[in-house]
Amino acid sequence: MILLEDVYKKVVTFLNRGKYKYLIIGGVAAGTLGEPRITADVDVDIIIDKKSIPDFLDKATYAGFSVLKEKCLVSARRTGVFQINLEDFHVDFIIASTDLETTAFERAKTIKLYGIKAFFPSPEDLILLKIIPGRDKDMLDAKSIVLRHRGKLDTRYLKTWATKLCDEAQDMRIWKALNNLLKD
């Protein structure tokens, strides 16, 4: 029986060997940078040219992942997201497309998890990436990261990005959510 840890190790090994530019995000990152929690998948933010996705998928297939190539290509074109599988688990790839993601890649941290080094966003960048969708579990993740890194967070960076994101969206939700997290 395969475990999420096995999926994580396999996908990180695949990405590292291929020298792909990626960040582990989602529940794995939230549990690593904040409070550990259960998650059922591995989420990866990746810098990849959409023309390179067919080759990436072929390599993933060769590495032992289950890939529905045409479905992945259609999804990548339509939504900027695609998914590969390893037995009952899936790995979601989000194609980086925003200025925040570009900055997050520049500020990436190398963290050893399950005996393998991988690239993770800084706590500040993961907080912002969690606040943007704003689902309940994302807000809980962001709160756990704030609590774990209290006193060490670059609040100026967080507020600058919250302002930019609110200006782009013409919505103050992100600013308000960040301020609520920082005041608790």
NORKASUL-V416366 format. One record per run of one state. SS is the DSSP state (h for helix, s for strand, l for the rest). FROM is the first residue (numbers start at 1). TO is the last residue. If there is no record, write none. Layout:
ss & from & to
SS & FROM & TO
SS & FROM & TO
This chain:
ss & from & to
l & 1 & 3
h & 4 & 17
l & 18 & 20
s & 21 & 25
h & 26 & 33
l & 34 & 40
s & 41 & 47
l & 48 & 49
h & 50 & 62
l & 63 & 65
s & 66 & 66
l & 67 & 68
h & 69 & 79
l & 80 & 80
s & 81 & 86
l & 87 & 88
s & 89 & 95
l & 96 & 98
h & 99 & 106
l & 107 & 108
s & 109 & 113
l & 114 & 115
s & 116 & 120
l & 121 & 122
h & 123 & 133
l & 134 & 135
h & 136 & 148
l & 149 & 154
h & 155 & 169
l & 170 & 172
h & 173 & 183
l & 184 & 184
